Amino acid sequence: MTTVWAIWEAGFDFFLLAPRFDIIVLFALWLLLPLTMRSFPENSRPGRRVLGVAVALPILSMAISLFFNHHDIEGKSPETVENSVPQWDAQNIPDAEWHAYGRTLYGDHSSPLKHINSQNVNQLKVVWTFHPNDIIGKDDPLESTFEVTPLKVGNRVYLCSPHQWVFALDAATGKQVWKFDPKV
């Protein structure tokens, strides 16, 4: 019954089935060991068959799940690399923008701007803050250590939240321009 429930809940996803079956299979295998089986009465052959099925079903389900990959996201590459590279070239990104995790696809991780330095950094003040109000709830299956690198392109700041909501904010005011909820 546990096997049926696990497949109903998680489907044939290996990484979701493994923690549901690990203890059950180990316990059933222990019960099937010859040393353990000797302690059962001779008339317990139907019980041994049930234990055999209890071991076989999760193992079969795990084997089937290896043929399904629920974590691939298929996309399409550009026809030619030359047409897509210039827009991401570090030389074409304005100094005040941050287009990728490392600012550029070269991963330079620093801004070329020089007007904030070690002499004036202590004079900085918070201009605006933004709270997406997307809090991990009790019904969420996984813990979250969610962190995000906001991207700044033009006069917009883009970021996402733990439930993959995507926000566009006005870079000057921090006001929300739009929000997309993919219903993850």
N, CA, C and O atoms as a DFTB+ gen file, in Angstrom:
736 C
 N C O
     1  1       0.820      -1.192       0.000
     2  2       0.000       0.000       0.000
     3  2       0.870       1.264       0.000
     4  3       0.548       2.253      -0.659
     5  1       1.971       1.212       0.747
     6  2       2.874       2.358       0.794
     7  2       3.474       2.634      -0.580
     8  3       3.657       3.792      -0.953
     9  1       3.777       1.593      -1.325
    10  2       4.333       1.754      -2.665
    11  2       3.341       2.459      -3.579
    12  3       3.707       3.374      -4.316
    13  1       2.096       2.033      -3.528
    14  2       1.052       2.648      -4.362
    15  2       0.892       4.117      -3.977
    16  3       0.802       4.983      -4.847
    17  1       0.857       4.394      -2.677
    18  2       0.708       5.775      -2.217
    19  2       1.897       6.627      -2.682
    20  3       1.705       7.755      -3.136
    21  1       3.112       6.103      -2.573
    22  2       4.298       6.861      -2.965
    23  2       4.276       7.185      -4.451
    24  3       4.614       8.300      -4.849
    25  1       3.877       6.211      -5.280
    26  2       3.817       6.457      -6.729
    27  2       2.704       7.442      -7.049
    28  3       2.864       8.288      -7.928
    29  1       1.584       7.344      -6.353
    30  2       0.485       8.301      -6.569
    31  2       0.946       9.707      -6.217
    32  3       0.613      10.660      -6.922
    33  1       1.708       9.851      -5.138
    34  2       2.134      11.165      -4.669
    35  2       3.287      11.735      -5.494
    36  3       3.278      12.917      -5.836
    37  1       4.286      10.897      -5.818
    38  2       5.510      11.401      -6.438
    39  2       5.659      11.035      -7.898
    40  3       6.532      11.570      -8.582
    41  1       4.820      10.128      -8.391
    42  2       4.999       9.663      -9.762
    43  2       6.270       8.836      -9.858
    44  3       6.809       8.407      -8.837
    45  1       6.745       8.612     -11.050
    46  2       7.968       7.841     -11.238
    47  2       9.165       8.789     -11.310
    48  3       9.851       8.872     -12.329
    49  1       9.399       9.499     -10.209
    50  2      10.522      10.412     -10.084
    51  2      11.499       9.794      -9.085
    52  3      11.211       9.730      -7.889
    53  1      12.650       9.341      -9.574
    54  2      13.601       8.612      -8.740
    55  2      13.942       9.362      -7.464
    56  3      13.952       8.773      -6.384
    57  1      14.224      10.665      -7.577
    58  2      14.686      11.431      -6.428
    59  2      13.589      11.662      -5.395
    60  3      13.887      11.943      -4.235
    61  1      12.336      11.550      -5.795
    62  2      11.240      11.644      -4.833
    63  2      10.853      10.274      -4.285
    64  3      10.355      10.176      -3.163
    65  1      11.074       9.226      -5.059
    66  2      10.743       7.878      -4.576
    67  2      11.797       7.327      -3.619
    68  3      11.452       6.631      -2.664
    69  1      13.057       7.621      -3.854
    70  2      14.131       7.046      -3.048
    71  2      13.937       7.260      -1.545
    72  3      14.056       6.293      -0.792
    73  1      13.646       8.467      -1.073
    74  2      13.471       8.614       0.374
    75  2      12.183       7.967       0.897
    76  3      12.076       7.696       2.093
    77  1      11.229       7.724       0.039
    78  2       9.989       7.069       0.470
    79  2      10.171       5.556       0.607
    80  3       9.458       4.913       1.377
    81  1      11.117       4.989      -0.135
    82  2      11.281       3.537      -0.154
    83  2      12.479       3.031       0.646
    84  3      12.544       1.840       0.951
    85  1      13.418       3.891       0.991
    86  2      14.673       3.396       1.553
    87  2      14.483       2.528       2.796
    88  3      14.988       1.406       2.826
    89  1      13.788       2.996       3.799
    90  2      13.619       2.240       5.048
    91  2      12.735       1.016       4.825
    92  3      13.004      -0.054       5.370
    93  1      11.682       1.174       4.023
    94  2      10.760       0.062       3.772
    95  2      11.503      -1.115       3.128
    96  3      11.359      -2.258       3.562
    97  1      12.285      -0.833       2.107
    98  2      13.010      -1.895       1.403
    99  2      14.056      -2.518       2.318
   100  3      14.199      -3.740       2.338
   101  1      14.782      -1.716       3.069
   102  2      15.794      -2.264       3.971
   103  2      15.154      -3.156       5.037
   104  3      15.673      -4.230       5.341
   105  1      14.041      -2.719       5.598
   106  2      13.351      -3.511       6.614
   107  2      12.826      -4.819       6.019
   108  3      12.965      -5.877       6.631
   109  1      12.226      -4.749       4.833
   110  2      11.706      -5.954       4.187
   111  2      12.834      -6.906       3.819
   112  3      12.694      -8.118       3.978
   113  1      13.953      -6.373       3.329
   114  2      15.098      -7.233       3.016
   115  2      15.623      -7.930       4.278
   116  3      15.988      -9.105       4.233
   117  1      15.659      -7.218       5.382
   118  2      16.091      -7.805       6.648
   119  2      15.163      -8.951       7.051
   120  3      15.617      -9.994       7.521
   121  1      13.858      -8.744       6.860
   122  2      12.908      -9.808       7.191
   123  2      13.051     -11.015       6.278
   124  3      12.707     -12.127       6.678
   125  1      13.549     -10.826       5.063
   126  2      13.715     -11.925       4.112
   127  2      15.043     -12.667       4.273
   128  3      15.246     -13.696       3.627
   129  1      15.939     -12.178       5.106
   130  2      17.212     -12.857       5.313
   131  2      16.965     -14.252       5.894
   132  3      16.060     -14.432       6.709
   133  1      17.756     -15.227       5.483
   134  2      17.555     -16.595       5.994
   135  2      17.576     -16.671       7.524
   136  3      16.793     -17.414       8.115
   137  1      18.457     -15.917       8.161
   138  2      18.528     -15.924       9.615
   139  2      17.209     -15.474      10.242
   140  3      16.749     -16.061      11.222
   141  1      16.613     -14.445       9.681
   142  2      15.333     -13.941      10.188
   143  2      14.196     -14.884       9.817
   144  3      13.287     -15.110      10.616
   145  1      14.246     -15.431       8.610
   146  2      13.163     -16.306       8.135
   147  2      13.062     -17.592       8.960
   148  3      11.975     -18.155       9.087
   149  1      14.178     -18.064       9.522
   150  2      14.144     -19.285      10.338
   151  2      13.268     -19.121      11.575
   152  3      12.725     -20.094      12.098
   153  1      13.137     -17.879      12.033
   154  2      12.335     -17.666      13.245
   155  2      10.831     -17.662      12.942
   156  3      10.015     -17.691      13.863
   157  1      10.463     -17.626      11.663
   158  2       9.044     -17.681      11.297
   159  2       8.574     -19.136      11.294
   160  3       9.356     -20.032      10.977
   161  1       7.311     -19.386      11.642
   162  2       6.796     -20.758      11.575
   163  2       6.772     -21.257      10.124
   164  3       6.729     -20.458       9.189
   165  1       6.799     -22.575       9.946
   166  2       6.810     -23.185       8.610
   167  2       5.570     -22.840       7.793
   168  3       5.645     -22.760       6.567
   169  1       4.442     -22.635       8.446
   170  2       3.203     -22.361       7.714
   171  2       3.084     -20.887       7.311
   172  3       1.985     -20.431       6.995
   173  1       4.171     -20.144       7.316
   174  2       4.115     -18.717       6.990
   175  2       4.548     -18.425       5.559
   176  3       5.002     -17.319       5.268
   177  1       4.417     -19.396       4.663
   178  2       4.799     -19.174       3.257
   179  2       4.040     -18.007       2.623
   180  3       4.656     -17.223       1.901
   181  1       2.723     -17.852       2.858
   182  2       2.043     -16.670       2.286
   183  2       2.649     -15.365       2.786
   184  3       2.746     -14.405       2.021
   185  1       3.050     -15.307       4.029
   186  2       3.688     -14.108       4.576
   187  2       5.009     -13.815       3.902
   188  3       5.352     -12.656       3.670
   189  1       5.756     -14.871       3.584
   190  2       7.031     -14.701       2.887
   191  2       6.799     -14.141       1.486
   192  3       7.563     -13.303       1.006
   193  1       5.746     -14.609       0.845
   194  2       5.419     -14.085      -0.491
   195  2       5.054     -12.608      -0.420
   196  3       5.473     -11.814      -1.263
   197  1       4.270     -12.248       0.592
   198  2       3.892     -10.834       0.761
   199  2       5.141      -9.988       0.981
   200  3       5.263      -8.900       0.417
   201  1       6.072     -10.485       1.801
   202  2       7.325      -9.749       2.000
   203  2       8.111      -9.639       0.696
   204  3       8.696      -8.597       0.403
   205  1       8.120     -10.716      -0.081
   206  2       8.808     -10.685      -1.374
   207  2       8.221      -9.625      -2.290
   208  3       8.951      -8.893      -2.959
   209  1       6.900      -9.548      -2.316
   210  2       6.230      -8.520      -3.128
   211  2       6.526      -7.141      -2.558
   212  3       6.722      -6.186      -3.309
   213  1       6.559      -7.030      -1.215
   214  2       6.841      -5.741      -0.575
   215  2       8.231      -5.235      -0.919
   216  3       8.467      -4.027      -0.921
   217  1       9.144      -6.136      -1.207
   218  2      10.488      -5.734      -1.627
   219  2      10.522      -5.500      -3.135
   220  3      11.140      -4.544      -3.602
   221  1       9.866      -6.361      -3.887
   222  2       9.935      -6.294      -5.345
   223  2       9.263      -5.044      -5.909
   224  3       9.799      -4.425      -6.828
   225  1       8.105      -4.661      -5.381
   226  2       7.381      -3.501      -5.939
   227  2       8.164      -2.199      -5.835
   228  3       8.285      -1.496      -6.839
   229  1       8.702      -1.843      -4.672
   230  2       9.492      -0.600      -4.633
   231  2      10.727      -0.659      -5.525
   232  3      11.075       0.327      -6.174
   233  1      11.399      -1.830      -5.557
   234  2      12.591      -1.936      -6.394
   235  2      12.209      -1.818      -7.867
   236  3      12.912      -1.160      -8.635
   237  1      11.113      -2.443      -8.267
   238  2      10.626      -2.326      -9.643
   239  2      10.242      -0.879      -9.959
   240  3      10.546      -0.373     -11.039
   241  1       9.579      -0.223      -9.021
   242  2       9.184       1.183      -9.218
   243  2      10.406       2.073      -9.379
   244  3      10.418       2.974     -10.217
   245  1      11.436       1.821      -8.576
   246  2      12.657       2.617      -8.689
   247  2      13.333       2.365     -10.041
   248  3      13.852       3.291     -10.664
   249  1      13.322       1.105     -10.486
   250  2      13.919       0.785     -11.785
   251  2      13.158       1.491     -12.904
   252  3      13.772       2.045     -13.816
   253  1      11.845       1.475     -12.843
   254  2      11.035       2.167     -13.860
   255  2      11.318       3.661     -13.831
   256  3      11.400       4.303     -14.878
   257  1      11.470       4.219     -12.617
   258  2      11.680       5.669     -12.498
   259  2      12.988       6.118     -13.133
   260  3      13.135       7.295     -13.463
   261  1      13.937       5.211     -13.311
   262  2      15.202       5.576     -13.950
   263  2      15.024       5.945     -15.419
   264  3      15.889       6.597     -16.004
   265  1      13.909       5.531     -16.017
   266  2      13.654       5.828     -17.428
   267  2      12.876       7.129     -17.617
   268  3      12.629       7.538     -18.751
   269  1      12.491       7.778     -16.529
   270  2      11.767       9.046     -16.594
   271  2      12.652      10.127     -16.008
   272  3      13.233       9.938     -14.939
   273  1      12.763      11.250     -16.686
   274  2      13.522      12.375     -16.153
   275  2      12.598      13.583     -16.102
   276  3      12.290      14.200     -17.121
   277  1      12.167      13.901     -14.896
   278  2      11.239      15.016     -14.696
   279  2      11.970      16.334     -14.481
   280  3      11.330      17.369     -14.294
   281  1      13.292      16.315     -14.504
   282  2      14.046      17.510     -14.152
   283  2      14.709      18.174     -15.345
   284  3      15.378      19.195     -15.185
   285  1      14.539      17.621     -16.533
   286  2      15.088      18.255     -17.726
   287  2      14.173      19.373     -18.189
   288  3      12.951      19.224     -18.207
   289  1      14.762      20.470     -18.555
   290  2      14.014      21.568     -19.157
   291  2      14.574      21.723     -20.559
   292  3      15.718      22.135     -20.750
   293  1      13.759      21.392     -21.519
   294  2      14.239      21.439     -22.893
   295  2      14.112      22.848     -23.448
   296  3      13.123      23.540     -23.210
   297  1      15.099      23.247     -24.169
   298  2      15.091      24.557     -24.803
   299  2      15.655      24.453     -26.198
   300  3      15.940      23.357     -26.682
   301  1      15.814      25.576     -26.838
   302  2      16.344      25.582     -28.194
   303  2      17.516      26.550     -28.237
   304  3      17.404      27.699     -27.808
   305  1      18.615      26.084     -28.748
   306  2      19.792      26.930     -28.896
   307  2      19.605      27.840     -30.098
   308  3      18.865      27.503     -31.023
   309  1      20.268      28.988     -30.093
   310  2      20.195      29.856     -31.268
   311  2      20.789      29.156     -32.489
   312  3      21.655      28.289     -32.365
   313  1      20.317      29.543     -33.648
   314  2      20.800      28.938     -34.889
   315  2      22.312      29.125     -35.046
   316  3      23.028      28.193     -35.412
   317  1      22.779      30.326     -34.766
   318  2      24.219      30.581     -34.843
   319  2      24.646      31.309     -33.579
   320  3      23.925      32.164     -33.065
   321  1      25.803      30.966     -33.096
   322  2      26.315      31.586     -31.879
   323  2      26.670      33.051     -32.131
   324  3      26.495      33.892     -31.249
   325  1      27.159      33.353     -33.311
   326  2      27.594      34.720     -33.602
   327  2      26.456      35.726     -33.427
   328  3      26.699      36.866     -33.032
   329  1      25.219      35.320     -33.716
   330  2      24.093      36.256     -33.616
   331  2      23.683      36.529     -32.179
   332  3      23.039      37.543     -31.908
   333  1      24.039      35.650     -31.255
   334  2      23.583      35.850     -29.896
   335  2      24.652      36.425     -28.978
   336  3      24.313      36.963     -27.924
   337  1      25.924      36.332     -29.333
   338  2      26.996      36.749     -28.441
   339  2      27.090      38.266     -28.249
   340  3      27.255      38.694     -27.106
   341  1      26.997      39.107     -29.281
   342  2      27.238      40.539     -29.073
   343  2      26.354      41.192     -28.012
   344  3      26.820      42.081     -27.300
   345  1      25.097      40.779     -27.887
   346  2      24.233      41.437     -26.901
   347  2      24.694      41.147     -25.466
   348  3      24.370      41.907     -24.554
   349  1      25.451      40.049     -25.255
   350  2      25.925      39.703     -23.921
   351  2      27.401      40.036     -23.738
   352  3      27.965      39.806     -22.668
   353  1      28.006      40.558     -24.748
   354  2      29.413      40.897     -24.666
   355  2      29.605      41.941     -23.572
   356  3      28.859      42.918     -23.512
   357  1      30.592      41.746     -22.714
   358  2      30.831      42.659     -21.596
   359  2      31.033      44.096     -22.065
   360  3      30.706      45.035     -21.339
   361  1      31.567      44.276     -23.265
   362  2      31.790      45.631     -23.753
   363  2      30.483      46.323     -24.121
   364  3      30.434      47.552     -24.169
   365  1      29.419      45.558     -24.384
   366  2      28.141      46.153     -24.766
   367  2      27.194      46.362     -23.596
   368  3      26.106      46.906     -23.786
   369  1      27.569      45.951     -22.399
   370  2      26.703      46.135     -21.232
   371  2      27.044      47.475     -20.593
   372  3      28.200      47.719     -20.249
   373  1      26.049      48.348     -20.431
   374  2      26.325      49.635     -19.783
   375  2      26.890      49.426     -18.375
   376  3      26.545      48.458     -17.698
   377  1      27.746      50.326     -17.951
   378  2      28.417      50.183     -16.661
   379  2      27.446      50.035     -15.494
   380  3      27.749      49.322     -14.538
   381  1      26.289      50.690     -15.549
   382  2      25.343      50.677     -14.424
   383  2      24.381      49.491     -14.465
   384  3      23.416      49.454     -13.702
   385  1      24.633      48.523     -15.344
   386  2      23.702      47.391     -15.459
   387  2      24.360      46.086     -15.044
   388  3      25.585      45.964     -15.018
   389  1      23.515      45.116     -14.720
   390  2      23.954      43.796     -14.246
   391  2      23.064      42.779     -14.942
   392  3      21.958      42.506     -14.475
   393  1      23.532      42.209     -16.061
   394  2      22.693      41.362     -16.916
   395  2      22.712      39.884     -16.562
   396  3      21.852      39.144     -17.038
   397  1      23.651      39.422     -15.753
   398  2      23.771      37.997     -15.443
   399  2      24.269      37.845     -14.008
   400  3      24.629      38.825     -13.356
   401  1      24.284      36.604     -13.528
   402  2      24.718      36.330     -12.158
   403  2      26.054      36.998     -11.839
   404  3      26.195      37.609     -10.780
   405  1      27.015      36.896     -12.716
   406  2      28.330      37.487     -12.504
   407  2      28.497      38.816     -13.207
   408  3      29.611      39.176     -13.588
   409  1      27.419      39.549     -13.386
   410  2      27.285      40.810     -14.118
   411  2      27.281      40.588     -15.613
   412  3      26.380      41.068     -16.301
   413  1      28.271      39.868     -16.141
   414  2      28.292      39.510     -17.555
   415  2      28.456      37.994     -17.644
   416  3      28.683      37.330     -16.633
   417  1      28.343      37.461     -18.833
   418  2      28.565      36.025     -18.996
   419  2      30.033      35.655     -18.837
   420  3      30.372      34.473     -18.774
   421  1      30.907      36.659     -18.771
   422  2      32.312      36.390     -18.486
   423  2      32.531      36.184     -16.989
   424  3      33.605      35.744     -16.577
   425  1      31.531      36.495     -16.177
   426  2      31.613      36.278     -14.743
   427  2      32.584      37.202     -14.044
   428  3      33.305      36.766     -13.146
   429  1      32.626      38.486     -14.436
   430  2      33.569      39.407     -13.807
   431  2      33.177      39.762     -12.370
   432  3      34.046      40.183     -11.606
   433  1      31.923      39.614     -11.969
   434  2      31.450      39.781     -10.588
   435  2      31.777      41.126      -9.955
   436  3      31.822      41.232      -8.730
   437  1      32.000      42.134     -10.750
   438  2      32.242      43.447     -10.168
   439  2      31.737      44.511     -11.140
   440  3      31.642      44.300     -12.349
   441  1      31.425      45.636     -10.566
   442  2      30.927      46.747     -11.361
   443  2      32.082      47.656     -11.747
   444  3      32.982      47.888     -10.940
   445  1      32.069      48.169     -12.965
   446  2      33.119      49.110     -13.358
   447  2      32.887      50.517     -12.790
   448  3      33.737      51.393     -12.944
   449  1      31.746      50.732     -12.137
   450  2      31.460      52.054     -11.574
   451  2      32.435      52.367     -10.441
   452  3      32.796      51.483      -9.665
   453  1      32.853      53.609     -10.351
   454  2      33.863      53.995      -9.362
   455  2      33.370      55.046      -8.374
   456  3      34.130      55.450      -7.494
   457  1      32.108      55.509      -8.490
   458  2      31.681      56.604      -7.626
   459  2      31.401      56.163      -6.194
   460  3      31.227      57.022      -5.330
   461  1      31.348      54.870      -5.902
   462  2      31.283      54.379      -4.521
   463  2      32.618      53.717      -4.246
   464  3      33.045      52.822      -4.975
   465  1      33.274      54.167      -3.183
   466  2      34.590      53.643      -2.867
   467  2      34.739      53.499      -1.352
   468  3      33.781      53.740      -0.617
   469  1      35.910      53.114      -0.881
   470  2      36.125      52.889       0.558
   471  2      36.018      54.173       1.374
   472  3      35.786      54.107       2.581
   473  1      36.180      55.343       0.747
   474  2      36.086      56.602       1.483
   475  2      34.625      57.045       1.695
   476  3      34.340      57.724       2.682
   477  1      33.695      56.679       0.795
   478  2      32.326      57.174       0.938
   479  2      31.285      56.080       1.168
   480  3      30.097      56.387       1.258
   481  1      31.691      54.830       1.265
   482  2      30.720      53.749       1.427
   483  2      29.935      53.891       2.731
   484  3      28.774      53.485       2.792
   485  1      30.542      54.457       3.772
   486  2      29.837      54.618       5.056
   487  2      28.761      55.706       4.995
   488  3      27.991      55.849       5.944
   489  1      28.690      56.456       3.931
   490  2      27.679      57.498       3.785
   491  2      26.456      57.028       2.992
   492  3      25.507      57.790       2.809
   493  1      26.474      55.782       2.525
   494  2      25.352      55.266       1.746
   495  2      24.103      55.151       2.609
   496  3      24.191      54.869       3.804
   497  1      22.949      55.368       2.005
   498  2      21.660      55.232       2.685
   499  2      20.746      54.361       1.818
   500  3      20.861      54.339       0.593
   501  1      19.848      53.656       2.478
   502  2      18.885      52.824       1.758
   503  2      17.914      53.741       1.027
   504  3      17.303      54.612       1.645
   505  1      17.768      53.560      -0.257
   506  2      16.862      54.370      -1.064
   507  2      15.491      53.710      -1.138
   508  3      14.466      54.385      -1.036
   509  1      15.472      52.389      -1.317
   510  2      14.212      51.649      -1.340
   511  2      14.470      50.182      -1.014
   512  3      15.582      49.682      -1.185
   513  1      13.445      49.510      -0.551
   514  2      13.498      48.063      -0.325
   515  2      12.264      47.450      -0.971
   516  3      11.271      48.134      -1.222
   517  1      12.342      46.162      -1.233
   518  2      11.218      45.452      -1.840
   519  2      11.033      44.121      -1.129
   520  3      11.999      43.390      -0.913
   521  1       9.796      43.806      -0.766
   522  2       9.460      42.537      -0.131
   523  2       8.464      41.806      -1.029
   524  3       7.351      42.294      -1.230
   525  1       8.840      40.649      -1.573
   526  2       7.935      39.935      -2.475
   527  2       6.752      39.269      -1.768
   528  3       5.808      38.832      -2.427
   529  1       6.792      39.187      -0.432
   530  2       5.719      38.542       0.350
   531  2       5.472      37.107      -0.101
   532  3       4.334      36.638      -0.114
   533  1       6.515      36.436      -0.460
   534  2       6.441      35.025      -0.856
   535  2       7.192      34.229       0.204
   536  3       8.398      34.010       0.096
   537  1       6.469      33.807       1.213
   538  2       7.078      33.143       2.362
   539  2       6.862      31.642       2.246
   540  3       5.779      31.194       1.871
   541  1       7.889      30.867       2.567
   542  2       7.775      29.412       2.565
   543  2       6.738      29.027       3.614
   544  3       6.838      29.415       4.778
   545  1       5.744      28.260       3.182
   546  2       4.652      27.877       4.077
   547  2       4.773      26.455       4.567
   548  3       5.663      25.711       4.154
   549  1       3.861      26.081       5.461
   550  2       3.900      24.746       6.055
   551  2       3.575      23.659       5.038
   552  3       3.957      22.507       5.245
   553  1       2.889      23.980       3.957
   554  2       2.549      22.996       2.942
   555  2       3.624      22.837       1.877
   556  3       3.498      21.992       0.991
   557  1       4.684      23.645       1.956
   558  2       5.770      23.540       0.988
   559  2       6.616      22.315       1.323
   560  3       7.007      22.133       2.476
   561  1       6.906      21.470       0.325
   562  2       7.571      20.199       0.607
   563  2       9.058      20.291       0.937
   564  3       9.588      19.403       1.605
   565  1       9.729      21.320       0.495
   566  2      11.175      21.398       0.673
   567  2      11.546      22.615       1.504
   568  3      10.858      23.636       1.477
   569  1      12.645      22.491       2.243
   570  2      13.124      23.667       2.953
   571  2      13.711      24.628       1.942
   572  3      14.053      24.233       0.828
   573  1      13.829      25.866       2.317
   574  2      14.345      26.849       1.375
   575  2      15.501      27.612       1.990
   576  3      15.411      28.102       3.116
   577  1      16.562      27.705       1.256
   578  2      17.661      28.606       1.583
   579  2      17.795      29.522       0.377
   580  3      18.875      29.673      -0.194
   581  1      16.690      30.122       0.008
   582  2      16.576      30.852      -1.246
   583  2      17.368      32.150      -1.202
   584  3      17.231      32.945      -0.273
   585  1      18.188      32.350      -2.208
   586  2      18.898      33.605      -2.410
   587  2      18.823      33.933      -3.892
   588  3      18.733      33.029      -4.723
   589  1      18.859      35.204      -4.229
   590  2      18.715      35.592      -5.623
   591  2      19.652      36.752      -5.932
   592  3      19.873      37.624      -5.091
   593  1      20.195      36.757      -7.131
   594  2      20.967      37.891      -7.619
   595  2      20.048      38.697      -8.526
   596  3      19.726      38.245      -9.625
   597  1      19.615      39.890      -8.089
   598  2      18.770      40.706      -8.968
   599  2      19.542      41.114     -10.214
   600  3      20.752      41.333     -10.171
   601  1      18.824      41.210     -11.315
   602  2      19.424      41.661     -12.562
   603  2      18.917      43.059     -12.862
   604  3      17.736      43.341     -12.659
   605  1      19.781      43.934     -13.337
   606  2      19.367      45.282     -13.723
   607  2      19.644      45.461     -15.203
   608  3      20.784      45.385     -15.660
   609  1      18.570      45.701     -15.938
   610  2      18.666      45.930     -17.366
   611  2      17.838      47.171     -17.663
   612  3      16.638      47.201     -17.392
   613  1      18.474      48.185     -18.216
   614  2      17.767      49.442     -18.471
   615  2      17.329      50.063     -17.158
   616  3      18.119      50.162     -16.219
   617  1      16.061      50.485     -17.086
   618  2      15.564      51.089     -15.849
   619  2      14.743      50.096     -15.031
   620  3      13.887      50.505     -14.246
   621  1      14.990      48.809     -15.201
   622  2      14.260      47.762     -14.477
   623  2      15.214      46.868     -13.692
   624  3      16.343      46.612     -14.111
   625  1      14.731      46.402     -12.544
   626  2      15.419      45.389     -11.753
   627  2      14.522      44.160     -11.778
   628  3      13.325      44.259     -11.508
   629  1      15.094      43.004     -12.099
   630  2      14.338      41.750     -12.186
   631  2      14.839      40.793     -11.106
   632  3      16.044      40.651     -10.894
   633  1      13.903      40.148     -10.435
   634  2      14.267      39.165      -9.424
   635  2      13.147      38.148      -9.295
   636  3      12.035      38.367      -9.776
   637  1      13.452      37.026      -8.638
   638  2      12.422      36.017      -8.415
   639  2      12.381      35.656      -6.938
   640  3      13.279      36.006      -6.171
   641  1      11.323      34.949      -6.553
   642  2      11.069      34.618      -5.158
   643  2      11.132      33.100      -4.972
   644  3      11.295      32.374      -5.952
   645  1      11.006      32.605      -3.731
   646  2      11.104      31.152      -3.495
   647  2      10.125      30.303      -4.303
   648  3      10.448      29.165      -4.642
   649  1       8.951      30.820      -4.617
   650  2       7.989      30.063      -5.422
   651  2       8.093      30.419      -6.905
   652  3       7.161      30.196      -7.679
   653  1       9.251      30.982      -7.288
   654  2       9.574      31.322      -8.671
   655  2       8.687      32.407      -9.260
   656  3       8.505      32.471     -10.476
   657  1       8.133      33.262      -8.403
   658  2       7.448      34.443      -8.922
   659  2       8.529      35.357      -9.478
   660  3       9.589      35.500      -8.869
   661  1       8.282      35.967     -10.609
   662  2       9.254      36.868     -11.219
   663  2       8.705      38.283     -11.111
   664  3       7.545      38.536     -11.434
   665  1       9.547      39.199     -10.654
   666  2       9.144      40.590     -10.457
   667  2       9.994      41.499     -11.321
   668  3      11.185      41.254     -11.515
   669  1       9.381      42.540     -11.834
   670  2      10.097      43.634     -12.485
   671  2       9.819      44.875     -11.652
   672  3       8.666      45.216     -11.387
   673  1      10.874      45.536     -11.249
   674  2      10.752      46.730     -10.410
   675  2      11.343      47.925     -11.132
   676  3      12.259      47.785     -11.943
   677  1      10.817      49.092     -10.833
   678  2      11.415      50.321     -11.329
   679  2      12.721      50.509     -10.562
   680  3      12.711      50.543      -9.332
   681  1      13.834      50.631     -11.263
   682  2      15.141      50.694     -10.608
   683  2      15.304      51.937      -9.746
   684  3      16.028      51.896      -8.751
   685  1      14.662      53.022     -10.092
   686  2      14.827      54.262      -9.341
   687  2      13.978      54.289      -8.070
   688  3      14.412      54.827      -7.052
   689  1      12.772      53.715      -8.115
   690  2      11.849      53.825      -6.982
   691  2      11.629      52.518      -6.229
   692  3      11.205      52.538      -5.073
   693  1      11.909      51.388      -6.863
   694  2      11.651      50.094      -6.244
   695  2      10.201      49.663      -6.349
   696  3       9.822      48.628      -5.800
   697  1       9.391      50.435      -7.040
   698  2       7.968      50.092      -7.204
   699  2       7.830      48.932      -8.184
   700  3       8.521      48.862      -9.201
   701  1       6.918      48.026      -7.846
   702  2       6.672      46.868      -8.705
   703  2       6.003      47.312     -10.003
   704  3       4.987      48.006      -9.984
   705  1       6.588      46.903     -11.134
   706  2       6.031      47.201     -12.444
   707  2       5.131      46.055     -12.898
   708  3       4.027      46.280     -13.395
   709  1       5.612      44.824     -12.722
   710  2       4.792      43.662     -13.010
   711  2       5.294      42.457     -12.231
   712  3       6.409      42.447     -11.708
   713  1       4.437      41.438     -12.167
   714  2       4.760      40.191     -11.476
   715  2       4.221      39.042     -12.317
   716  3       3.128      39.131     -12.876
   717  1       4.997      37.956     -12.404
   718  2       4.534      36.747     -13.082
   719  2       4.605      35.584     -12.095
   720  3       5.653      35.331     -11.501
   721  1       3.490      34.881     -11.924
   722  2       3.423      33.705     -11.053
   723  2       3.234      32.483     -11.923
   724  3       2.154      32.304     -12.486
   725  1       4.266      31.610     -12.058
   726  2       4.142      30.434     -12.921
   727  2       3.346      29.301     -12.268
   728  3       3.195      28.230     -12.856
   729  1       2.847      29.527     -11.080
   730  2       2.031      28.511     -10.354
   731  2       2.831      27.245     -10.084
   732  3       2.334      26.134     -10.266
   733  1       4.082      27.424      -9.646
   734  2       4.927      26.268      -9.316
   735  2       4.468      25.691      -7.996
   736  3       5.038      24.709      -7.520
